[in-house]
């Protein structure tokens, strides 16, 4: 016998889930372990034949072979039927939207998904199994989804709940019927109880979070306490609410929460109830409300996460000015950093605030030389480092201000802007509402737990241990440390990247020295740019930098740098997807910092600059934009592409040194398939700076493909490492003459090796190829003699360029067979044969090699006979 069970006090989500499970398991019978909520009872009374449920008297427990549980998060919610979980021969299958409680019930098969309604899970299973849904049946399922998600308004609602609801509407669900049973008028008894709950409500601040409690007592049971709790929470806009109501000889507890700080499911579970993070309930035998209130508060105090501290969201160190600097200079500072206001600090004390509006007015009146103190505001709203984010919100709303300085023992420690608050609220909402699921985009998860898990999954143990050690070193110095840039990006994209860049809010040089001492590495510092490199045993390298901001004196110039906080450090980076950080301090390991929407751009597949003048400040970012676009199959965000075109129209690339352009080009050529990136650069007319047009590239399309194939051949058959960049560079410059290539090598300051290889390919590569091109049979010794002095990259390029011709086949034979051939005899053997040492040895051995290549000698004795026949002994 197969049995479908749901939880006590059945609601519409449980009812609908049971009905859907019966469609998945047509042999199974439905049994409700207890009473129903009033709305469900009214529905069943009106439609008695909809749910063909068993009564408990009809059940023979010994005959049960399979148990299908729907919307059951804990054994206690099954009432007297929880004993079935202990029967060994019963197969247990569970469908539940409380995945964090997955270990509470032993099951052979589980479908656990953090969705707003359990019915949504069953809808996805029905659709997966191509089971059709009739209109009235769709209405029942819609009742489950709409009730459990508060008409799709609760923060636990996910996109998949909306998709399931939309599907049910297409199946003919009747929303008027849904409305009849969900939006019910309160009875007079319920209204009186609701009024009592309003009057008794108290709000306590626990760990910086506002918690509301409402208590009431009734001599008999009154239905729908959950409805009244939702109504009270919504009317008063409460972040967390617990209602306790003694009804007869039981106390009913209902809890609702809007944020991640209060997981009501976890709290209520300790009182024998169940639910999820934002909604939970319990029925308790204790009837002394005073005692129960105290017990509940103890559990809440232990379970409520501390409110977010200001230090976690503020920017630090703070850009500030002194009161004595002129108005004109203050405005320059403000424009340099893109601020609309700055704190004014004298002798480490905060004395005022000056805004861009104040400065512009002063300049308008010709007061550019006046000191800032004349026009700054000394009415300053501040907060302390230990205050909560909620206090800042109140200050901003009450005082109509957009930034607030943070003080630590009277000294300026940081600043919080309205953008910081909005970002914090958005992230808190995201974490408290699982709208984004691994199934929707498995590569990109960024909560601290998800990131820690992803880091454990993706990073080699050595790198992960290294990050922990680096975080502990930062702890000892009392500074914050982060991994940043491409390392973070590729963790989220699940790509291998072991280039570890660490940024610290503090003295990066001293940090690098201390970390190198811990790791046994060698450190090299670069004071001007406040960076350092640590070379570790095993060829691993760490790049360390002081968190810094930068500004450009003129377009395309190298930047000037100053120490700053992590936010400013990330702002100076090229694109949003490279401007993310993960904190590695022990207490905050895995904490994600994304000030500029990089995570969302990864999801959307966008390359986006962080500000409109990005390509003006550094035109070489154009190369990087195209490189990342093609590597990840992303596309340029529309404004970013417009800024790129504008930069090219201003001819800013002409202000960049040619060696810098060449460095960026070589990075593109180091990509796995650089051709599409080069074509994209051609669309923006960037390659004109490298004496190459889009037409030149298109003509070389086949050559690039052949180079790729030859590189694959080299990996398989050659033991030496080949530089792919050089191969692709030769393909790109194939249209240039020897003279043009030499001039380009000089202007771009190619390295000596690159220059030699390029010029050898131009001067000797084609010439030697032609010598072995004949269709007639050419001895192997002649081929080897022609090719022996050419670099392998040149030979491979000639193979790629003339792949179907005889010369290419002979080059391949030379690389794989002939160049490895050596005579068996050596100089000492010639001496034993009576030949005096001298220049003749080279001639003899060279002749021996030719004979072996041409198969004229095979054995050692053959070589001895060959030497004796061909060369007379001395004297």
N, C-alpha and C positions, 0 to 999 in steps of 0.2 A: 504494500500500500504506500502511495506517495501522498504526503501531507504538506500543505502550504500554511505557514504560520506567520502572523505579524505581531505587533506589540499590543500590550494592554491599552485600554481607552482609545480604541481605534479612531483615527482621524481620516480625512479623505485621502491623504497621501498613502496611508497604509492600505485603505480599502482599494484604491486604484492599483496599487502595486500588486496586491493579492490577485485581483482580477486579471492583470496582465500576465502574472506568473502562471495562472491557469491556462492562458493561451499558449505559453511556452511549453508547459507540461500538461497536456490534455488529459492524462490519466490521473492527475493529482486532484485532491479534494481540499477545499479551503476550510480552515477552522479559525475562528476568532477566540483568543484565549480569555477575553474579558468583555466588559461593556464597551459601548461606542460613545463618542462625543455626541452631543444633542443633535447637531446638524446632520451627522451621519445617520443617527437613528431616525430622524425625520425623513431623510432621503430613502432609507430602506423601507420605511413604513409606506411611503408613496409608491416606491417601485420594488415590491417584495420579491420579484422573480429575477432581479438583475444579478444578484450574487448568490449562487447555489451553494450556501455554506453548510457545513456539518454542525451538529450540536455535539457538545462534549460527551453526551450519553451514547452517541453513535460511534464513538471512537474506541477501537481496540488497539491499545498501544503496542501490544506484542506483534501486531501484523505490520507495523510501520517499517519500511525498508529505506525510504528516502524522505528527508525533511528539507523543504525549501523555505528559507527564512527571508522575509522582505521587510525592510525598514526596521531591523532589530539590531541595536548597537550593543546591548548587554544582556546576559542571561536573565537578569532580574525582570526585564521587560516582557518576558514570556510567562510570568506568573507561575502557576503550578506545572506548566509544561516544560520548564527548564530542565527537568530531570531527563527529558528525551535526549539532551545533548550528551549525556553520559553513556548512552546505549551503544556498545561497540559496533553492532551490525548495521546501524543506521547511517546512511550516507547523508552528509549535511552540505547543502548548497546555499550560499548566502548572497543576497543582493542588498547593498546598503550604501547610503551616501554619507557615512561617517568613517572614512578610511583611517583616520588617526586612531580609531578604536579596533583596529583589525585583529588584535591578538586576544580580544575579550571572549570571542566565541570560536571554538575549534571547528574548522570547516574543511571539507575535501576540495571544494571549489568556491572561490569568492570572486564577485564582481563588485569592487569597491571604487567609487568615484566621488570626489568632493564636489557634488552638484547641489543646487538649491533644493531640488525635490527628488525623492527616491523614484517617483514615477518616471522621471526623465531617463533613468538608467534602463528601466524596463522598456520604455519606448524605443530606445536605441537597440535593444536586443530584439524587439519585434521587427524593427525595420531591417536589421542585419539578417534575420531569418525569413524575410519577405512574407511576413504574416500581415494580412490586410486588417484594417480597423473599421468597423461599422460606425455610423454617425452617433448613435446613442452611447456606444462603447467609448468613442472618442470624447464625449462629454464627461463621462466618469473620469477618464484619465486627466482631462483638463481641470476638473475639480481638484484632483490631487495636486497638480502643479500650481494652480493659482492659489489654493489655500496655503500650501507650504511655503510659497515665495512671497506671500502678501501681495497677490496680484502682480507678481514680477517686480516688486519694489524693494524687497529686503536685500541687504548687502550681500547675502549669501547667494543671490541669484547669479547664474552664469549665462554666457551666450548660448550654451547648449540647452538650457531650460527654455530660452526664448525660441530656439529652433524647434524644440519638441512641441511647444505650444503652437507654433506656426503650422507644423505638420498636422496637428490635431484639428486645427481650423480647416485645413484643406480636406481633412477627412469628414468634415461636417459637424464638428463640435458646436453645441448650442450655448453661446455665451450668456444669453438671457437666463437660461437654466442655471448656469454656473453662478451668475449674480444672485439669483434667488436664494441659493444655499450658502453663499459666502458672506454676503452683505445683509446680515439679519438685524432687525431692530432689537434693542435690548428690552427684556421684560422689566417690570417694575422692581422685581427682586434684584435683578442684575444692575439696574440703575442705582438702587440704594447701596449695593455693595461697591459699585464703582465710586460713588460719592465718598464712601468711607475710606476707600483706598487713597483717594485724592487728599483727604484731610489728614490721614496718618502718614503720608509720605515724608520721609526725611532723607537728606543727602549728606553723606560722609565722604571725606577725601581720604582715600587709602592709596598709599604709594603714589600720590600725585594724581590719582584718577577719581573722578566723581562717581560714587556708587549710591544709588537710590534704593531705599527699602520702603515697602508699604505693607501694613499689617491689618488684618480684619478677622472677625470671628462670626460664625453663623451656627445655629443649632442644627440645621439640615443642609444637605448638599445643594449647591447652586452651580449650575453648569457654566461652562465656557469661561473659566478664570483666565485661560490663555488669551481669549479675545479681549477681555478687559485689560489684561496686562499690555497687550499690543496697543490698545487705544490710549492708555495712560502714557506709555512711552512716546507715542507719536504726538500727542497733544502737548506734552511738556518738553519734547525734544531731548529726552534723557539718554546719555551715553550707555548707561547700564542700569537695569531695574530688576529687583527681586521682589515678588509679591508672595506673602505668606498668609494663607487664610485657613483657619481651623474651621472645618465643617463636620459637625458631629464628633465622632471619635477618630478622625484623621485630620492631618494638616496637609494641605495642598500647596506646593511650591512651584511657581513658574518664574523663569528667568529669561531676560532678553538683553542682548548686548549689541552695540554698533561697531565696536573696534576690537583690534587684536590684543589690547591690553587686558581685557576681561574675557576669558574663555569660559563661558557659563556651563558648557557641556562638561568640562573637566571638573568644575566646582560642584555641580549638581550630582555628578557621578559618585562623589564621596558621601553623598547622602542617600545613595541607593537609587538615584534616578538616572536619566539618560538624555541624550540630545546631541547637539553639535555646538560649535563655538559661539554661535549667535542666538540659539534658542534651545532651551532645555526645560525639563519638568520632572517633578518627583512627588510621590505620595508617601507621607511619613507617619508613623504611628505616634510619635511624640505630639502631644496636644498643648503643652505649655509653651506658648509663643515666646515668652521672655527667654526661656532656656534655649529654645530653638534659634531665636535671633542671635544670641551670643555665640552659639555653636557655628551658625552660618557665617558670622563676622570673622571668626577665627579662621575658617576655611578660606574666606575671601582674602583676608590679609596675607595668607600663605600663597594664594594662587594668583593674585593680581600682579601683573608685571609692573615694575616701576615706570612712571610716566617718563617720556623721552626728556632727557636733560638738554638744556640749552647748548651745552658744549658739543653735543652731537651734531647740531645743525648750523652752528655759527661759523662765520668765516674768520680765520685767524692765521697770521698776524694781520692787524688792521692797517690799511693805508691811512695816514693822518697827516695833518699839517700843523705848524705852530701859528700862534696868533699874530706874530709879527711879520709874516711874509706878505708881500704886496698882493693885491687882488688879482693882478694879471698873472702872477706866478701860480697862485692857487688855482686859477682856472686851467692853466696848462697841466697841472697835476691831475685835476679832475678829468680833463679830456684824455689824458694819457691812459688812465685806467678805466675810462668809460663809466664813471660814477656820476650820480645826480646830487650827491652830497657827501661831505667828509667831516669826521670828528676833528676838533681842534684841540691839540694837546700841548701843554706847557709843563716841562719838568715832570713828565710821566703822569700828570693829572689832567683829566678831561675837563676842559673849561668852556667848550661851546660846540655848536654845530653850524656849519655854513653850507648852503645849498647852491646849486648851479644857477637857480633863479636869482638868488641874492647877488651872486657875482656878476651875472649878465646885466642886472639893473645898475650896479655900481659902474661897470664898464660903459654902459650907455650914457652915464652922467660924467664920464671922463675921470673917474676915480681909480684908474688902474694902478696908481702908486700907493694908494691908501692901504694901511694894514688891515688884515682880515678881522682883527678884533673889533674894528669899528662897526662891522655889519653882521657879525655872527650872532646866533641866538644862544643865550645862556640858560634858557628854559629847556632843560634836557630831561627827557624821559629815559631812564636806564633800568636795567635788570641786573641781578646778580648771577654769577656762574651756576649757583645751585638752584635757581628758580626753574619753573617748568615752562614748557612751550605754551601751555594754556594761558599763563600770565602774559606772555608776549602778545598773544592774540587779543586779549582784552585791552592791553595798552594801545595796540595799533588801532583797534576799532574806536576806543573812547577818545583818543587824541588825534585821529586822522593823520597818522604818520606812516611812512613806508619803511623805515629802518630804525633799529634801536641798539645803542651801544650796550655791551655786556661788560660788567665790572667784576674784578676778582680782588678782594681786599682793597677796594678803592682805585685800582689801576685798570686801565683799558685792556681787556683780554680778548675781545672779539666784537663782531657786529652781526646782527641778524636782520635780513631784509625781508620784504614782503614776498619776494620770490622764494626765499628759503622756506617760509611758512607754507606757501602754496605747494611747494615740492614735497614737504613733509606730510601735509594732509593728503596729497594725492597718493604717496607711497603707502601711508597708513591705510587708506581706503583700499588700495590694491591688495595689501597683505591680508586685510580682514575679509575681503570678498574674493574667493578663488575664481575670478572671471577668466583667468588665463591658465590653461591646463597643459600639462606635458603632452597630452595627445594632440593639442592644437599646434604646438610648436616645441618639440622636445629639446631643441638645442638651447633655448634661451629661458632660463629661470634665474632669478636674482635675489630671492630672499636669502637671509644669512644661512639658514639650514640647507636650502637648495644649493647655494654656492659651495658650502663646505662639502656637501655630498658630491657635487660635480668636480670639485678640486680633487677629492680623494679618488674619484673614478678616472679622471683624465691625467693627473700628474704622476710621474714616476715617484716612487717613495723617496728617493734621494732629493728631488726638488721640493716635495712637500715638507720634508724634514728641514730642508734649508730655509724655507719660508718661516717655519716655526722658530728656528734659531734666530733668524733676522728679526722677527717680531720680539723675541725675548731680549735681544740686544737693544732694541729701541725702548723697551720697558725699563731697562736698567738706566738708560739715559733720560727717561722721562719725556720722550718725544713720540710723536705719531709716525708710523711707517706704513707705506702702501706699495703694493705692486700695481703698475700702471700700464697703459698703452696697449700695444698689440698682444701682449701676454694675456691681458684680461679679455680682450676682444676674442681671441682664439679659444680661450677656455669656454666662453659662452657659445661659440660656434662649433665646439667639439673638434677643433683642429690642433694638431701638434705644433707647439711653438715653445721652445725652451729658452728663449732669450729673455732673461729675467731683468726687468727694470724696476728699481726700488726708488721711491721718492720719500723723503722724510721732512717733516715740519720741524726743522732745527738745523744744526750744524752737520751737513752731509759729509764733509771731509773728516770730521772727528768720528762720526758714526761709521764711516767706511773703514777707518783705521781699527776701531774697536771690533767691528764685525770680522775683519780680516784676521785679527788676532784669535778670535773664537774659532774660525774655520781653518786656520793654518794656510791662508792664502797671501798672495802678494798684492799690494795696493799701489795704484798710480793715480795721483790727483791732478785735477785741472782747475786751478784756483779761479781763473777768469770766469769760467762758466759754472763754477760751484758743483762740479761733477767729479766722480772718481770711478775707477774700474778695479774690480777685484778678480784676480786670476786664481782659480782654485785647482787643486789636483784633479786630474782627469779631464783637463781641457775645458772645464766649465768656467764661464765668466759671468760676473754680476756687474751691472751698471748701477751706480748709486748717484743720486742727485739731491741737492737741496731744493725743496719746493720753491719755485721762483716764478716771477712774472717777467714779461719781456715787452719792450716797446721798440719801435723802428723809427730812427731819426728821419729816414727818407725811404721811398719805395725801393724794394729789392736789396736794401742794406742788411748787413748782419745785425742781429738784434742786440740791444743792451739789456742786461738782466739784473733783477733785484730779488732778494729773498721775499717770499710771500707764503700764503697758505695753499692747501691742496686745491681749493677751488680755482684760484688764480693760475696755479700750475697747469691744471687741466685746460683752462681757457686758452692758454697759449698754443695748444696743440692744433694739428691741421684739421681733423675731422671729428665729428661727434663720436663715431665708432671707435676712435682711438683716444677718447677723452673720458675714459672710465677708470675707476680705481677700486681695489679691494684692500681693505685695511688688514694688516697682519699682526698687530699687537695682540698679545695673548687673550685679553678680555674681549676684544672685538674682532677676533680672527674670522675672516669671511664677510665682514660688513662691506656692503656694496655702496660706492659713491658714484652717482651718475647725475651730474648737474645739468647736462645739456641734451638729454634725450637720446643718448647713444644706443641704449637697449632697444628703444622703439625703432630707431633707424635700422638696427640689425634685423628686427622682425620685418620691417617694410622693404628691406633691401636697398637702402638709400646711402649715398655718399653725400654728406652735407657739411659745409664749412661752418665754423662757429660764429663768424661775423662777416659782414659784407666786404670789408677791406682785406680779407685774408689773402687773396691772390695778389693784391697790391703790395702788401707787406712782404710776401715771399712768393714770387711767381713760380718757383720750383715746385710748389704744391700742386701745380697743374699736372706735372708728371705723376705725382703720388695719387692724385684723384683718379686718374685714368688707370693707374696700376691696381688700385684696390677695386675699382669698378669692375675690371676684367677678371681679377683673381677670384672674386666672390660672386661673379655674375650679378652684381648689383647695377644700379643706374644712378646717374647724377641727379640729385634733387634739383627742381626747376630753377630756383633762385641761384643755386650753386653754379649751374651751367651758365646762367646769365652773367654772373660775376666773372666766370672764366672767360667768356667771350669779351667782356668789357676790358679785362686785363690784357688780352691779346691785342685788342684795338689800340690800347695805349702803348703798345710796343715795349712793355715792361720787361720782357725776356731779354731785351738788348742790354739791360742794366745788370744782368746776372753774369758773373764770370763764366767763361766757357768750361773750366774744369768742374764747376758746380753742376752745370748742365750735363756734362759727361757722366758725372757720378750718378745722377738721377736716371740717365739713359741706361747705364749698366745695371741698375736695380731692376728696371723693366725687362732687360734682356736676360736677367737671372730668373724670371718667372718661368713656369713650366711650358706655357704656350704664349710667347710674347707677341706673336704676329698681330692678333686682334687689338692688343693695346697700342701697338705702333700705328695700325690703321686709324684707331680712335684719335691718337695724337695728330695724325695727318688731317683729320676732319677739322681740328682746331688750328691748323697751320703751324703747329709747334715744331714739326720736323724740318721746317725751312732753316732753322738754326743749326741743323746737322747736315746741311747740303742734301736733303732727301725730300722728295715730294710724294704725295699720295700715289701718283702715277708710277713712280719708281717702285714703291712698295707693292702695288698690285702686280706689276710685272714680275716681282720676286716671290709671289705667293707660292708657286711650286717649289722654289728653292728652299723656302722656310720649312715646307712640309718635308722635303728630302733631308734637311738638316736634322729635323726631329727624328726621322727614321734612322739616320746614321748615328745619332746620339744613343738611341736604343740599342743599336748594333754594338756600340762601344761598351756600353754597360754589360752586355752579355759576353762579349768575346775578348775585350782588352782588359788587362790587369791594371793599367795606369789610370789615374783620374784625369778626366777631360773637363775643361772649363766651358760649359755651354754658352756662357756670355760671349766668349770670343767667337764661337762658331756662328752665333746669330748676328754678331757685329759684322763679321765678314759677309754674311748674306745681305745685311742691310746696306752695306757700302759697296756691294758688288758692281754697281753702276759707275763708280768713281774710277778714275785712272790712277796710275801709280803716283803721279805728281800731285793730284788732288788729295789722295790719301795721305801722302807725306805732309802736305800743308795742314791738313786737318789734325793729324797727330801732333804737330807742333803747336797749333793754336789751342787745342783742347788739353794739351799737356798730358797725352797718353803716357802710361808707364812705359818703361823701356821694353819690357817683355811684350806688351800689347803692340807697341810700335813695330818691333822686330817681326812678330808673327804676321801682322797685317802687310807689311812691306814685302816679306818673303812670299806671301801668297800672291801678291800682285806681280812681283818680279820673277820668281822662280817656279811658283806653283803651276801656272799654265804651261811654262816652258818645259818643265820636266814631265808633265802629263803628256804633252804632245810627243815627246820622245818615246813614250811607251804606248802610244795610241794605235800603232800599226795593227791592221787586221791580221798580219802574219804572226806566226808563233815567235815570241821573243823569250830568250832564255831568262830564267829566274835571276841569274847572277847579274844580268844587265839591268833588270828592273830594280833590284836591290841597290845596285851601284848608283842609280839615278835618284833614288828616294831616300837614301840613308841619312842625309843631312837635313832633311825637311822636318819641321816640328809635326808632331802627330795631328794637331788641330788643322794644320794646312792640308795634310793628306786626307783627313776625314772630310774637310770641306770640298776638296776636289772630287772625292767619292760622291758626295751629295750633289754636286753640280753636274757631274757627268755619269750618273748612276747606271745608265744602260749601255755605256760604251765599254770597249775592251779595257781601256786604261783604268776605269773604276774597278773592274773585276781584278785587275792585276794589283792595284793598290790594296784591295781587300785581302788578296792572297799574301801580299807582302806583310801586312799588319798582323794577320792571324797565323802565318806559317813561316815565311821566309826570314823575317827579321830576327826570329828566335834561333835560327840555325847557327851553330858554331862548329869549327873543326874539332875533332877529337884530340889532335896533337896540339901541344903548346910549346913555348920556347924551350923549356927544359927537355922536351922530347927531341927537339931538333939538335940540341947540344949532344944528347946521347947518340944521335945518329951521325955525329962527327961534323956538324955545321957550327962554325964559330959564331958567337953572338955578334950582332951588328945590324945595320940597316936592312940586310937581306931578309931578316926574320919577318919584317912587315910584309915584304913582297911575297915571301913563301906562304905565310898564313893567309894573305889575301887571295892568293891563287888557290889554296886549299879550300877556302870558303866558297869561292866560285865553283869549284869542282863539286863540292858537296851539294850546293844549291842546284846544280844542273844534273845531279844524280850520276856523276862520273865516278864518285867514290862513295862507298857505303860503310865499310868496316874500317877499323883502325889500321889493319894491314894494307887495305886499299890506299889509305892516306900515305903510309910509309912508302909503298911502291910508287905512288904519284910523285912524292918529293924526290925520291932517288932517280926517277926517270927524268924529271924536269929540271933539277938543280944539281950542279956539280959541287962537290965538297971543296972547301978552301984548301989551297996548297996542294 
